[in-house]
Amino acid sequence: MNVKVKYILGFVTLLFMQGVVAQTITGTVTDNTGVPLPGANVIEKGTTNGASTDFDGNYTLELTTSDPVITFSSLGFLSKDVTVGGQTVINMKMEEDAQQLGEVVVTALGITKDQRKLGYSVTEVAGDGLTQARETNVANGLVGKVSGLSIKQTNSGPGGTAKILLRGLSSANTGSTSPLFVIDGVPMDNTQRGSAGEWGGSDGGDGIGNLNPDDIESMTVLKGQSASALYGSRASNGVIMVTTKKGSKGDYSITLNSNFQVEKAMDLTDFQSVYGQGINGLKPGSAAIAQATNRRSWGARLDGSDVLGYDGNTYSYSKAGNSYIDFYDTGNTFTNTLSVSKGVGDGSFRLSLSNLNSESIVPNSGLDRITVNLTADQNITDKLNVSATVNYTDERYDNQPFLSDGPKNPTNFYLLAPNVDHTIFAPGFDENGQEIIFSDDAYATNPYFITNQGVNDPTRKRFISILSSKYSFTDNTYALLRLGNDTSNDTFFSVDPYGLAYLSEANSNGNLSGKGQSTRSELNIDGIFGTNFNITEDFEVDALAGATLRRNKYQTVGVSGGPFIFPYLYSPLNVVNIGRSYDYEEKEVQSGYYSFDFSYKNFLTVTTTGRYDVYSTLPENNNSIFTPSVTTSFIFDDFLNIDALSFGKLRASYAVTSGEPGSAYGTSFYYTAGNSINGVATGSSPSDLPNLALKPFTLDEFEVGLNLKMFNNKLGLDLAYFVKTSHDEIYNANYSAASGFNKGVVATGSLQNKGLEVLLTGSPVTTENFSWNSSFNFTYLKNEVLQTDTDNNPLTLGTNRAVVGAATTAMVVGEAGPQIRAYDYAYNDDGSIQYDSEGLPVRGELKSFGQVLPKFYGGFNNDFSYKNFNLAFLVDFNYGNKVLSATEYYARFNGLSKATLVGRENGLTNDGVTVDAQTYYQNEIQRINSKSVVDGDFIKLRQVTLGYSFPSEMFDNVKFFEGIRVSLVARNLAILWRKAENIDPESSFGSTVNFLGIEGGSLPSSRSLGLNVNFKIK
């Protein structure tokens, strides 16, 4: 009987528990004004069971305990606990946490801190802003959103390099200017994989461009040296922290995000269409003259008459029906990302799979990328947590375009005379496979030929792995061990195809430019011990100490050769002569560091850090340096009792960071083995002079700032003023050949940046159904080169193909850098222009014509929400810089510029001498190449999105979907204002310091329109 009773009681208990388990609650989470809060956490207290709110702030949670208490939390709001009792619907209105300034932020080493305690400037950009109107390089999504941050996209097609400057050009060194990118606390390799120069080449992209924006939770910009000091040498350009998305507690959460965008090239030229093809005011009279003048617009006035073409056919002497811009395809990019996350025991995971297919505006060119990302964390015990991040990227590029110079460049049609239709040069080759030469220059490759026959196909397989283990001795004391490895395996395959016109007859079958592979890796190992404790009730200390080992390796091996024995068989086994190449480099940095935060009564915080680095690239007796920083934060709003002031903070900081040479082997002699002669080995001594006195260069910065939140956080102001100066910078120097050496490195450079950053945020309107959030950021920057070499000579950087040897960019002492240097007119004593006996202008002095970096830049962001609709737009601006433009040069030389219309009929008369327009303008631009310097100012409508979130109740009876959001997106929509007449002021072909502010021979700028659809699956 007792046994039966036990079974009956057990059965009743199971039924009761089943009822508890089956209990489900629903509700909506909003802020204190009633605006829904997506992504808020709803957790069953004491368990790992939980849910996140959807786009409309709605949630559903199945309970697992008998007396459940629910915790509601969201970033920037006070957490709240609610006892469920018998409730099935619990709506929660969250209150803002004014004490925490609405947020905590990720700082150096991946450690989160309360913004109240920070004595430096930090800006966080949510990942949602990077995934809708997206770029193939996620870094370009930050344009206009962060004060102090300047980003210029290289015009090279999908996956191109993002040129990033944070608080100006930190170093006169011609190496990388990019900030350090850190993924989940571990630095990643952002090496630029090849850049075009004045003689051509292609943009191999950078490291950050491989990341999938759908995997990014946020990007936090640490601007000042104090913010980034704990990262040592590579942090001299600032740091951008990338926090990846993590798994959510509770049941499965499945999201599919699909993004499709079409891209259209923009014709930003304003060329004349009054006069056509020809020279000396005449139409071409033969096929040969027609071919030689297809890019010369010095002919007669267009009159619609018949004129002989390059192929012997007759064409109308009127404006062509197809512009050069019509050569380009309508490009498209289709990205799909599927992610799955789930809580597993006392841990969670998130797995995503993404595919990007991007067809370039250049015909037969494009990028395919597959990305797999896994993040996982697990509490092994109540004290030990282990987390891991794994990211794999497989990227393939078809026919990556060559830029800048004419050979193999697909952009060469932009200088065609107004009456010449580019379609007559298709398909680019004749019946024998030989290139159709379309101009007077065989080195200006026919774009149809190179897009149909070209081979330049790089690939990349990249594996990023991070393993972190954290042991908490107490709630306030922990030890962290972290391992990060970033390995890229690149292949390259490029040929001079059969039929390429500029090849010699002996090489007419083509050449193997290069085929091989390279491996680049970065290993980071760091250990940290941290603790937090109170000395007294009012005095708190937060401290950490750690050590880091960084090791970089690079190795490449390749073959080249030519000519090919059989045409179209592009194999290393099919060349007459073969060449080999090999390179290897290894570097290591060993570091120790500390950080101490001293806080008093939660209103005053003083932080000091120190780092000691030992570099393998420097002489053993001079290869280490200690770099300190100190910051202070003072919260003053509680002392003022001003009702309108919700929060006020003054901050100040001073920091020193260091750097090392870009090359690993600049301090020793290295001899080169040569080919044997009659069996006798040969070798050569180096032409580079090692510098045995090198030491780490330093960069110091002083910063003061102000943070204000007013009117219940509806208006915010963030001000920062900084002065940073580099010392003993290391860069290349040229020596007299009489010394026995041609070049070497010296450590004499110094550069200074002073700047003011302003961030104004506001919520002008907030009602139950409508909200308007706005932000405006503005940066003023003053840059000055303090020293170059020991004699303070200008340090020449780069140029373009049009003005090689005559106009350059350079670091000039006493001026902003880089500075454009070009030849001006010669002037008479009365200020008038000098002319020679032929009526042509006389070349004057080589002068500076302006800096290539802007003095003012910023952005204006607006976000409007009405019920389930959302409209957002971004306008950004740039002012105060110059551009050395090859397009302007060629437009004037070839008669396409509207400036050359003056004097076409009767010539130009100078000092009583009349000269025809063609002779005058061609000589003028060759002698006075400062005429090719144009203004870089602009205002752009950078981004527009219009979205709609379908109400969640629509899916109550739908088996699979929990929510859908649809957005129309547009990127680089319009240039609202510019001074340059014939170019996009941001256009560029180079991706290094040398080619900042230099334009010419790059792909045209483009605008994109598209659709983004986000599915949340049950």
Summary of the structure (lengths in Angstrom):
residues: 1018
radius of gyration: 31.7
end to end distance: 47.3
largest distance: 130.3
contacts: 3645
relative contact order: 0.12
helix: 13%
strand: 49%
